[in-house]
Amino acid sequence: MFGYVKRAHSRADGAAIRQAIITAVKFEDATFEHFNWIGDFWECVVRAVARAAAQYPDFLDTTYRDARNNVAYYYK
């Protein structure tokens, strides 16, 4: 993954790229950790991503949308 990001952002510092990858993985882990299947399935998905987003607020809205779809896909 590092190589892909480095090619896309050739001027970025290697340490910054590593930290961005680590943060993205932690955000994804948090979405699954916060999932609790109580109530409507989609509301559970939205709640899990919202809680993870509160911990990691610096992502784009499209990232949170994609995270909701990802969680829904894996828990279907």
C-alpha beads as a LAMMPS data file, in Angstrom:
LAMMPS data file: protein, C-alpha beads

76 atoms
75 bonds

1 atom types
1 bond types

-500.0 500.0 xlo xhi
-500.0 500.0 ylo yhi
-500.0 500.0 zlo zhi

Masses

1 110.0

Atoms # bond

1 1 1 0.000 0.000 0.000
2 1 1 2.860 2.316 0.813
3 1 1 4.139 2.074 -2.751
4 1 1 0.752 2.972 -4.244
5 1 1 0.359 6.019 -2.045
6 1 1 3.959 7.109 -2.598
7 1 1 3.487 6.948 -6.374
8 1 1 0.275 8.954 -6.129
9 1 1 1.838 11.524 -3.768
10 1 1 5.504 11.490 -4.695
11 1 1 6.316 14.629 -2.690
12 1 1 4.812 13.293 0.542
13 1 1 7.102 12.334 3.381
14 1 1 7.423 8.587 3.957
15 1 1 6.618 8.924 7.654
16 1 1 3.443 10.873 6.850
17 1 1 2.353 8.189 4.405
18 1 1 2.938 5.455 6.965
19 1 1 0.965 7.395 9.578
20 1 1 -1.914 7.926 7.127
21 1 1 -2.064 4.204 6.382
22 1 1 -1.993 3.340 10.083
23 1 1 -4.780 5.832 10.805
24 1 1 -6.913 4.453 7.969
25 1 1 -6.520 0.904 9.281
26 1 1 -7.376 2.006 12.824
27 1 1 -10.487 3.777 11.524
28 1 1 -11.591 0.656 9.673
29 1 1 -11.012 -1.479 12.782
30 1 1 -13.051 0.985 14.847
31 1 1 -16.025 0.712 12.479
32 1 1 -16.193 -3.025 13.083
33 1 1 -15.513 -2.743 16.826
34 1 1 -18.444 -0.348 17.235
35 1 1 -20.880 -2.502 15.299
36 1 1 -23.581 -3.829 17.607
37 1 1 -26.455 -5.683 15.984
38 1 1 -29.323 -4.337 18.077
39 1 1 -32.239 -2.982 16.063
40 1 1 -32.478 -2.168 12.387
41 1 1 -29.458 -3.433 10.431
42 1 1 -28.743 -0.207 8.519
43 1 1 -29.125 1.910 11.671
44 1 1 -26.549 -0.354 13.343
45 1 1 -24.174 0.210 10.436
46 1 1 -24.672 3.981 10.468
47 1 1 -24.225 4.109 14.261
48 1 1 -20.986 2.093 14.110
49 1 1 -19.458 4.326 11.458
50 1 1 -20.629 7.480 13.245
51 1 1 -18.925 6.351 16.451
52 1 1 -15.726 5.559 14.547
53 1 1 -15.983 8.907 12.738
54 1 1 -16.117 10.667 16.100
55 1 1 -12.749 9.083 16.913
56 1 1 -11.327 9.820 13.446
57 1 1 -12.974 13.064 12.264
58 1 1 -10.487 14.073 9.563
59 1 1 -11.681 11.842 6.724
60 1 1 -13.817 12.957 3.794
61 1 1 -17.577 12.361 3.801
62 1 1 -17.099 9.922 0.937
63 1 1 -14.803 7.856 3.160
64 1 1 -17.528 7.556 5.781
65 1 1 -20.066 6.632 3.091
66 1 1 -17.744 3.948 1.766
67 1 1 -17.127 2.706 5.315
68 1 1 -20.889 2.300 5.860
69 1 1 -21.138 0.289 2.657
70 1 1 -18.108 -1.789 3.643
71 1 1 -19.485 -2.622 7.094
72 1 1 -22.888 -3.469 5.612
73 1 1 -21.273 -5.738 3.035
74 1 1 -19.229 -7.695 5.581
75 1 1 -22.096 -8.075 8.070
76 1 1 -24.792 -8.958 5.530

Bonds

1 1 1 2
2 1 2 3
3 1 3 4
4 1 4 5
5 1 5 6
6 1 6 7
7 1 7 8
8 1 8 9
9 1 9 10
10 1 10 11
11 1 11 12
12 1 12 13
13 1 13 14
14 1 14 15
15 1 15 16
16 1 16 17
17 1 17 18
18 1 18 19
19 1 19 20
20 1 20 21
21 1 21 22
22 1 22 23
23 1 23 24
24 1 24 25
25 1 25 26
26 1 26 27
27 1 27 28
28 1 28 29
29 1 29 30
30 1 30 31
31 1 31 32
32 1 32 33
33 1 33 34
34 1 34 35
35 1 35 36
36 1 36 37
37 1 37 38
38 1 38 39
39 1 39 40
40 1 40 41
41 1 41 42
42 1 42 43
43 1 43 44
44 1 44 45
45 1 45 46
46 1 46 47
47 1 47 48
48 1 48 49
49 1 49 50
50 1 50 51
51 1 51 52
52 1 52 53
53 1 53 54
54 1 54 55
55 1 55 56
56 1 56 57
57 1 57 58
58 1 58 59
59 1 59 60
60 1 60 61
61 1 61 62
62 1 62 63
63 1 63 64
64 1 64 65
65 1 65 66
66 1 66 67
67 1 67 68
68 1 68 69
69 1 69 70
70 1 70 71
71 1 71 72
72 1 72 73
73 1 73 74
74 1 74 75
75 1 75 76
